[in-house]
Amino acid sequence: MRITNAQVTRDTIARLTVNSSRLAEAQDRVSTGLKVQKMSDDPTAASAIMQASSGMRAIEQFRTNVAGVGSALDAEDNALDQVGSLITRAKELAVSQSGANASAQTRQAAAQEVKALLAQAVQIGNTRIGDAYLFGGANSPSTAPFDVNQSNVVPRYVSIVAPAVTPQLPQGMRSVEIAAGQTMQGAHDGDAVFVQTGVLQSLHDLYTALNTNDMPGITTAMPELDTAFDTVQSLVGDVGARRNQVDTVDASLDAFESNLKTLKSGLAEVDMEEAITEMVAKQTAYQAAMLASSKVMGLSLTEYLR
C-alpha cells in the first residue's frame, strides 16, 4: 500500500498537535499550580474537590453562627453581672432601712433609688444586639420585652402587645446550626432572667414597701432579693459553661476546615517540582517532534520535486 505525501503530512500535523496540546497542558499546570481545572481532567478528583469546597462554605456559615452565639452569651454575661450588682445594692438599701435608725423620710429616699434600680433592670432587659433584643426570646426578638410603666400587670413590667390584655412573656431561647444536624442555643430569654428569677418582682416589692414605709414588707423583700441573686448566679454559671462550649465548637470547626483544605489541596494542586519536570519533558518531546517533522516534510517536498 502506497503512503501518499498528503497522508504523511496529516499524520505529522496530528502528532505535532498532540504534542503541542500536551505541552500547553503541562505549562498551564505550572502557571496555575492546579492539576484539576475542569471535570474532564479527573472526574473523581473534581467531584471530591467540589464536595470539599461545599464543606468549607458550610463551615464559614457555621462559624458565623457560632460567633453570633458567642457574642450573645458575652452580652448576657455582662448583663447578668449588672443585674447582680443592682440586686446587691437593693439588698444594702433594704438592710439599712430595716433598722431602728431608719425613718419614713429615709425610706422615701431609698425608695427612689430602688425605683431607679428597677428602671435600670428594665433597661438591661431591653439590651439589643443588632436589630434583635437579647432577651426578647424566640417569639418576639424584635419587640422590647419589658416596659417600666407596666407595673399594674402580672408578671410586672413585661411588655403588652396591643390589643392583648395579658402580658406576652419573652420566652424561647433562639438556636442556630453549628454543624450538620447540630444546634446551639444563645442567650436565655427574658422570662428566665428577669421574671422566673424574681428580679423584677423583688425590686418592685422592695420599692413598694419603702415607698409606703411598710416595715414588714421590707423584711419580706429581703429573702426575695437573696433568692433572685442566687438564681441569677446560677444563670451566670450556665452561661459560662455554654461559652466554653462555643470555644470548643469553634476549635473543632477550625480543625475540620484545615482537614478539608489539606484534602482539597492534595486533590487539586500540583507538586511544583514534578510539574516543572513534566513540562520540560513535554517541551523536549515537542521540539523533537518539530525537528522530525521538518525532516519528513523536507524529504516529501524533495521527492515531489523529483
matplotlib code that plots the C-alpha trace (Angstrom):
import matplotlib.pyplot as plt

x = [0.0, 1.4, 1.6, 1.0, 2.7, -0.7, -1.2, 2.3, 1.6, -1.7, 0.0, 2.8, 0.5, -1.6, 1.4, 2.5, -0.9, -1.0, 2.5, 1.6, -1.6, 0.3, 2.9, 0.3, -1.5, 1.8, 2.6, -0.8, -0.4, 2.9, 1.4, -1.8, -0.5, -3.6, -3.8, -7.6, -9.2, -12.2, -14.3, -12.8, -9.3, -10.2, -13.9, -13.4, -11.0, -13.1, -16.2, -14.2, -12.9, -16.4, -17.5, -14.6, -15.4, -19.0, -18.0, -15.7, -18.5, -20.8, -18.1, -18.0, -21.7, -21.4, -18.5, -20.7, -23.5, -21.1, -19.6, -23.2, -23.9, -20.6, -21.5, -24.9, -23.5, -20.9, -23.6, -25.7, -22.8, -22.3, -26.0, -26.2, -23.2, -25.0, -28.2, -26.3, -24.8, -28.3, -29.7, -26.7, -27.3, -31.1, -30.2, -27.9, -30.8, -33.2, -30.9, -30.1, -33.9, -34.9, -33.0, -34.1, -32.2, -34.3, -37.3, -40.2, -38.1, -35.0, -37.2, -38.8, -35.3, -34.3, -37.5, -36.5, -33.1, -34.7, -37.1, -34.0, -32.5, -35.8, -35.6, -32.0, -33.1, -35.7, -33.2, -30.8, -33.7, -34.1, -30.5, -30.2, -27.7, -28.1, -31.7, -32.8, -33.4, -31.0, -33.7, -36.6, -37.0, -37.8, -41.4, -40.7, -37.0, -37.8, -40.1, -38.9, -39.6, -40.0, -41.7, -41.0, -44.6, -46.3, -46.3, -50.0, -50.0, -48.7, -46.0, -44.9, -43.0, -43.5, -44.5, -48.0, -48.6, -51.8, -54.6, -53.7, -54.9, -52.3, -48.5, -46.7, -43.7, -40.4, -39.8, -37.8, -34.1, -33.0, -31.0, -28.5, -27.0, -23.3, -22.8, -24.9, -27.8, -26.4, -27.7, -26.7, -28.8, -27.9, -28.8, -31.5, -34.9, -36.2, -38.7, -35.9, -33.6, -36.0, -39.3, -38.6, -35.6, -37.8, -35.5, -38.2, -40.8, -38.4, -37.2, -40.8, -41.8, -38.9, -39.8, -43.5, -42.5, -40.1, -42.4, -45.2, -43.0, -44.0, -41.6, -42.9, -42.9, -39.2, -38.5, -40.3, -38.5, -35.0, -35.2, -36.8, -33.7, -31.5, -33.3, -33.2, -29.4, -28.7, -30.8, -29.1, -25.7, -26.8, -27.6, -24.1, -22.6, -24.8, -23.7, -20.0, -20.4, -22.0, -19.4, -16.8, -18.8, -18.7, -14.9, -14.8, -17.0, -15.1, -11.8, -13.5, -14.6, -11.1, -9.7, -12.3, -11.7, -7.9, -8.6, -10.8, -8.2, -5.5, -7.7, -8.6, -5.0, -3.9, -6.5, -6.3, -2.8, 0.3, 3.6, 5.6, 8.8, 7.0, 5.0, 8.2, 9.9, 6.9, 6.7, 10.4, 9.9, 6.8, 8.8, 11.7, 9.3, 7.6, 10.9, 11.9, 8.7, 9.2, 12.6, 11.5, 8.5, 10.7, 12.9, 9.9, 8.3, 11.6, 12.0, 8.5, 9.0, 12.3, 10.6, 7.8, 10.2, 11.9]
y = [0.0, 3.3, 6.1, 9.4, 12.7, 14.1, 11.2, 11.7, 15.4, 14.8, 12.3, 14.7, 17.5, 15.3, 14.3, 17.9, 18.9, 16.2, 17.2, 20.8, 20.2, 18.1, 20.8, 23.5, 21.5, 21.0, 24.7, 25.5, 23.3, 25.0, 28.5, 27.9, 25.3, 23.2, 19.8, 19.6, 22.7, 21.1, 18.0, 16.1, 16.4, 13.9, 13.4, 11.6, 14.2, 17.0, 15.7, 15.3, 18.9, 20.2, 18.4, 19.8, 23.4, 22.9, 21.8, 24.8, 27.2, 25.4, 25.8, 29.6, 29.8, 27.6, 29.8, 32.9, 31.2, 30.2, 33.7, 35.1, 32.8, 33.7, 37.4, 36.8, 34.9, 37.5, 40.2, 38.1, 37.5, 41.3, 41.9, 39.3, 40.9, 44.3, 42.7, 41.1, 44.5, 46.0, 43.4, 43.7, 47.4, 46.8, 44.4, 47.0, 49.5, 47.0, 46.2, 49.8, 50.8, 47.8, 49.1, 51.4, 54.3, 54.4, 56.7, 57.4, 60.1, 57.9, 55.1, 57.5, 58.5, 54.8, 54.0, 56.5, 54.8, 51.4, 52.8, 53.9, 50.4, 48.9, 51.2, 50.1, 46.4, 47.0, 48.8, 45.8, 43.5, 45.5, 45.2, 45.0, 43.2, 44.4, 44.5, 42.0, 42.2, 40.0, 38.8, 39.1, 35.3, 33.3, 34.6, 38.3, 39.1, 42.4, 43.7, 45.3, 42.6, 45.0, 48.3, 50.1, 51.6, 48.1, 47.7, 47.1, 43.7, 40.3, 39.4, 43.0, 45.1, 42.7, 44.4, 44.1, 43.7, 45.7, 44.8, 41.9, 42.1, 39.7, 40.0, 38.2, 36.7, 36.9, 33.2, 30.8, 30.5, 31.2, 28.3, 28.3, 25.5, 24.9, 21.7, 19.5, 18.5, 20.1, 23.3, 25.6, 27.9, 31.5, 33.8, 32.9, 34.6, 37.5, 35.3, 33.1, 36.0, 38.7, 37.0, 33.5, 34.6, 37.2, 40.1, 42.5, 41.3, 41.6, 45.0, 46.1, 44.7, 46.5, 49.7, 49.5, 48.6, 51.5, 54.0, 53.1, 52.9, 49.2, 47.6, 44.0, 44.5, 45.4, 42.4, 40.2, 41.6, 40.8, 37.0, 37.6, 39.6, 36.8, 34.2, 36.4, 37.0, 33.2, 32.3, 34.9, 33.5, 30.0, 31.5, 33.0, 29.6, 28.2, 31.0, 30.3, 26.6, 27.3, 29.9, 27.2, 25.0, 27.8, 27.9, 24.1, 24.1, 27.0, 25.0, 21.9, 23.9, 25.2, 21.7, 20.4, 23.3, 22.6, 19.0, 20.0, 22.4, 19.8, 17.3, 19.9, 20.9, 17.3, 16.7, 20.0, 21.3, 20.0, 19.2, 22.0, 20.1, 17.3, 19.7, 21.5, 18.2, 17.1, 20.4, 20.2, 16.6, 17.6, 20.6, 18.3, 15.9, 18.7, 20.1, 16.6, 16.2, 19.5, 18.6, 15.2, 16.8, 19.3, 16.5, 14.5, 17.5, 18.4, 14.9, 14.8, 18.1, 16.9, 13.7, 15.8, 18.0, 14.9]
z = [0.0, -1.0, 1.6, -0.1, 0.8, 1.9, 4.4, 5.8, 6.2, 8.0, 10.4, 11.1, 11.8, 14.1, 16.1, 16.4, 17.5, 20.2, 21.5, 21.4, 23.4, 26.0, 26.3, 26.7, 29.5, 31.3, 31.0, 32.3, 35.4, 36.2, 35.8, 37.8, 40.3, 39.6, 38.2, 38.1, 36.5, 34.8, 35.4, 32.4, 33.9, 36.6, 37.3, 40.6, 42.0, 40.6, 42.4, 45.7, 45.3, 44.8, 48.0, 49.9, 48.7, 49.6, 53.1, 53.5, 52.6, 55.1, 57.8, 57.1, 57.8, 60.9, 62.1, 61.6, 63.6, 66.4, 66.6, 66.9, 69.8, 71.4, 71.2, 72.6, 75.6, 76.2, 76.2, 78.6, 80.9, 81.1, 81.6, 84.4, 86.1, 86.1, 87.4, 90.2, 91.1, 91.1, 93.5, 95.8, 96.1, 96.7, 99.5, 101.1, 101.0, 102.4, 105.3, 106.1, 106.1, 108.2, 111.3, 114.1, 112.7, 109.5, 109.2, 106.8, 105.2, 104.7, 103.3, 100.9, 99.6, 99.5, 97.5, 94.8, 94.5, 94.3, 91.6, 89.7, 90.1, 88.8, 85.7, 85.1, 85.4, 82.7, 80.6, 80.9, 80.0, 76.8, 75.7, 71.9, 69.7, 66.2, 65.3, 67.9, 71.6, 73.5, 76.0, 73.5, 73.3, 70.1, 69.9, 69.7, 69.2, 67.5, 70.3, 73.5, 76.2, 79.2, 79.9, 83.2, 83.1, 83.1, 86.9, 87.2, 85.4, 86.4, 85.7, 86.3, 83.7, 80.9, 77.6, 76.5, 72.7, 71.9, 71.9, 74.2, 77.8, 79.2, 79.1, 76.4, 78.1, 76.2, 76.0, 73.9, 73.5, 69.9, 68.3, 65.4, 63.4, 64.3, 62.3, 60.1, 62.2, 65.4, 67.0, 69.9, 72.0, 72.6, 75.4, 77.9, 77.3, 79.4, 81.2, 82.6, 83.5, 84.9, 85.7, 86.8, 88.9, 90.7, 89.8, 88.7, 91.3, 94.3, 93.3, 92.8, 96.2, 97.9, 96.2, 97.3, 100.9, 101.1, 99.4, 101.9, 104.9, 105.3, 107.6, 107.3, 103.5, 103.7, 105.8, 103.3, 100.3, 101.7, 101.2, 97.8, 96.8, 98.1, 96.0, 92.9, 93.4, 93.8, 90.8, 88.6, 89.7, 88.6, 85.2, 85.2, 85.7, 82.8, 80.5, 81.3, 80.6, 77.2, 76.4, 76.9, 74.5, 71.9, 72.1, 71.8, 68.7, 67.2, 67.6, 66.1, 63.0, 62.6, 62.7, 60.2, 57.9, 58.0, 57.1, 54.1, 52.9, 53.1, 51.2, 48.5, 48.1, 47.7, 45.0, 43.1, 43.4, 41.7, 43.1, 41.5, 41.1, 39.4, 37.3, 36.1, 35.3, 33.3, 31.4, 30.5, 29.2, 27.2, 25.8, 24.8, 23.1, 21.2, 20.0, 18.9, 17.1, 15.4, 14.3, 13.0, 11.2, 9.5, 8.1, 7.0, 5.3, 3.7, 2.3, 1.0, -0.9, -2.4, -3.6, -5.1, -7.0, -8.5]

ax = plt.figure().add_subplot(projection="3d")
ax.plot(x, y, z, "-o")
ax.set_aspect("equal")
plt.show()
